[in-house]
């Protein structure tokens, strides 16, 4: 009876910690994040519309509207079109960088049109949220709609994010070193602002590498911080931060290790990212040419990298305030009286236009089929087969293999032996001289037999 009573006693519950939330509820979490991004994007769009209205009112009441319109009237549209093509290249390079990241996953269901939509999502939601905070969640959500679970989508996005941030810091470092004298002579003390902005982005990149290379240490520190914040009720959603520290940190570290194992692909991704950033930073040079202003191309690239860093540090949609201040700081002396009009065209090409054009691309979707890796391998095999057929056709068009070997050894073939003997001339032989003679065409039956033989032996003198 005692044993029976013990079996009926309620057993203590043991708390379990699940380390893979994306398996069951990850899709719902991604959808919730995407809905938050949409709400934030709507607010950002309204905020930017208000900013444009304030900017127009400022031009009217400051008396600069006439000067602004005169400057716009002198713009060369062909150079503005070239600036737009530069941003188009920025978008193409972004899709290509995602393609390289997806190529590393041989079974990824993402197609080219999916990647076009992913890049467009980053442009659209990034431009409409503070500090481009909506870019990464919207791109992860878009990849989950194509068949990836949240963990795989986060890993792909994190690989791309690391390459992009590393490219931003590396590009700025190269420009600061190459044009340090220009920055110091032109901007004076503002050069130290460049150093501060660069240092902030460098520390951000260093923190990312610490997460990737030392995930266990980050998890211990993160759990310690969560316990303190929870004890003081500083966190609204402790579960979200617990998932971030104990699940996503390790996923990000594993994604980085997988990507780093293929160094050539990582190097190619970085090269494509540098080309993408260069396409964005060179746009002010084309805008200057649209106003008939000559400027140094490398100086425009260097200033563009600094403007990008300043605007991305401002916690407002589109970097509002930082974009205007950075542009006037680094390009104001180049544009002169056309600075307001130049800023507007630059902002249309790099911000307002891409945001509007990205919206229709959000719905692009691939129709399934083989993965990008399988398609690339199939294309390689097809090119290899064509190359093999071409080499075989080129090698067998004239002579057979046995004749080719005889020619390589210097042995006359049957077809060329007679011609070589005919060209040789008289040859001394035992008992006389042999005179080779060309063979005459067949004559009548009563022709001389000696002439038909084609050669005669003469006594030696």
Helices and strands as residue ranges (DSSP letters): H 2-8, G 21-23, H 26-61, H 65-73, H 77-103, H 112-127, H 133-144, H 150-178, H 180-187, H 190-213, H 215-231, H 238-243, I 244-248, H 249-260, H 263-281, H 283-290, H 297-312, H 322-335, G 336-338, H 339-347, I 348-352, H 353-359, G 360-363, H 372-395, H 401-409, H 414-424, E 427-429, E 432-434, H 449-453, E 457-458
